[in-house]
Amino acid sequence: MTIQELIRQDQFEIINEGSDLSREITEPFCCDLLSVAMGNAPAGCAWCTVMANMNTLAVASLTEAGCVILCMGASADDNMKMKAASEGITLLRTDRGIFETALGIYRNLHEKDQL
């Protein structure tokens, strides 16, 4: 599933469409501790978090995350929105919990395996 396909599901508020929407999502990743995410977020992941700050985007860029999804109603301030736009990072938002969001993405990624 690509980032564009994830967006087309209309499950997320789009804060910023990144520069590479054709990029494949490798897996969901759940983490709210930036130092842990820095060392463990896989490239191409859909990072589900409540950490709505500039450092989250820095870690997403460093780890080459596919996109960042702010969960549980977390919202990005104007500085975070501008940074996501300038860095080309896809930033999405949902009111759903982190696990529920990640599980939905996991199921979409592995749907073909279950058929």
Residue pairs with C-beta under 8 A, 6 or more apart in sequence:
1 24
1 25
1 105
1 108
1 109
2 21
2 22
2 23
2 24
2 25
3 18
3 20
3 21
3 22
3 23
3 25
3 66
3 67
3 90
4 21
4 22
6 12
6 25
6 46
6 67
6 92
6 105
6 108
7 14
7 17
7 21
7 90
7 92
9 108
11 94
11 96
11 104
12 69
12 92
12 93
12 94
13 92
13 93
13 94
14 91
14 92
15 70
15 76
15 81
15 84
15 91
15 92
15 93
16 81
16 84
16 85
16 89
16 90
16 91
17 90
18 67
18 84
18 88
18 89
18 90
18 91
19 88
20 88
21 90
23 44
23 66
24 44
24 66
25 44
25 45
25 46
25 66
25 67
25 105
25 109
26 42
26 43
26 44
26 45
26 66
27 42
27 44
27 45
27 46
27 105
27 106
27 109
28 45
28 46
28 47
28 48
28 101
28 102
28 103
28 105
28 106
28 109
29 37
29 40
29 41
29 42
29 45
29 46
29 47
29 48
29 65
29 102
30 48
30 49
30 98
30 99
30 102
31 37
31 40
31 41
31 47
31 49
32 49
32 50
32 51
32 98
34 51
34 55
34 56
34 59
37 47
37 49
37 59
37 63
38 59
38 62
38 63
41 47
41 59
41 60
41 63
41 65
42 63
43 63
43 64
43 65
43 66
44 64
44 65
44 66
45 63
45 65
45 66
46 65
46 66
46 67
46 69
46 102
46 105
47 60
47 65
47 66
47 67
47 68
47 69
48 69
48 71
48 98
48 101
48 102
48 105
49 56
49 68
49 69
49 70
49 71
49 74
49 98
50 70
50 71
50 72
50 74
50 98
51 74
52 70
52 74
52 75
52 76
52 77
52 80
53 80
54 79
54 80
54 83
56 68
56 80
57 68
57 80
57 83
57 84
57 87
57 89
57 91
59 65
60 67
60 68
60 89
61 87
61 89
65 89
66 90
67 89
67 90
67 91
67 92
68 84
68 89
68 90
68 91
68 92
69 92
69 93
69 94
69 101
70 76
70 91
70 92
70 93
70 94
71 94
71 96
71 97
71 98
71 101
72 95
72 96
72 97
72 98
73 93
73 95
74 93
75 93
76 84
76 91
76 93
80 91
81 91
83 89
84 90
84 91
94 101
96 104
